[in-house]
Structure formats: structure tokens, C-alpha cells
Amino acid sequence: MPSTAAPDPHTDALKRMTPDAKMAVANALRETAWELTAAGIRLREPGLEEEEVQKRVRDIFLRVVS
């Protein structure tokens, strides 16, 4: 039975991408998530040193992966 769902242009674009291009997109998304997480920490605790901000971001990402 044929599918009646409309084609998803995002899915089609991903299917056409090379593995290297997909990895580049994944890396860019990870970097964006890291930057946004760090920005959120800085907003909540503006007095933190940058080293502590980065440590907290690492801790958050490690918990998400674990």
C-alpha cells in the first residue's frame, strides 16, 4: 500500500548528503548546543570564571551522554 504522507524535504536532503556532510552538520549542532548551554550558565551566574563555565558545560554534556 503506497504511503499517503507528504514527502519531507528535510529527510530527502539528509538522504542525499554524504556521510562527511552529515558529520559536519552534527558537529555544528553540537557546537551550537555547547555555546547555548554556556550562555545560559553565564546568564544564571554572571560572576563565574570562563573556566568554570566550560567545566559546567562539560559536566552537563557528560550527564546527557551517560
N, C-alpha and C positions, 0 to 999 in steps of 0.2 A: 504494500500500500504506500503510495507516494506521500511525502510529508507536505502538510499544508502550511507549515511555519514559513514566515518570510525569511529570506536569506539574511544573515547577519554580516554586514560589511567588515566588522572588526575581526570576526572569525575567519572570513575569507582572506583578509590581509595577513593575519598571522599564519595561515596555511601557506601563503606564498613566500614568506620570509625564510631566509637561510637560518641555520642554527646560530651562526655568528651574529646575525642581526637580532635574533630573539634574545641572545645573551646580552647584547648591548642594551636592549630595551629593559631587560630585567635589572641590569646593573644601574641604569639611570633611575629606575623606580626605587631601588634600594637606596641610592644616594639621596633622592628626594625625601624618602621616608626618614632617613637619618637626619637631614637638615631640618625637617619639620619637627621631629622629636626634640632636637637640640633647641630649636626656637621656643618650643613650648616650655621646656625646662627653664630657659633663660627668662621667659615671661613670669613664670611662677616664683622663681628665686633669682632675682636680678643681681644679687651680691656674689654669686658663685664664680669662682675662677673657671676659665675655659677648660682646664684640665679636668676639673670635677664634673663639668657639664658633659664632656666626652665620656668620662667614666660611667656616668649615669646612663647615657645613651647606650653604651656597650652593654651594661647590665640589663637594660630593657630588651635589647635585641637578643641577648643570650637567653633570657627567660622565654621569649617568644619562640625561639628555635627549639629549645629543650622540650 
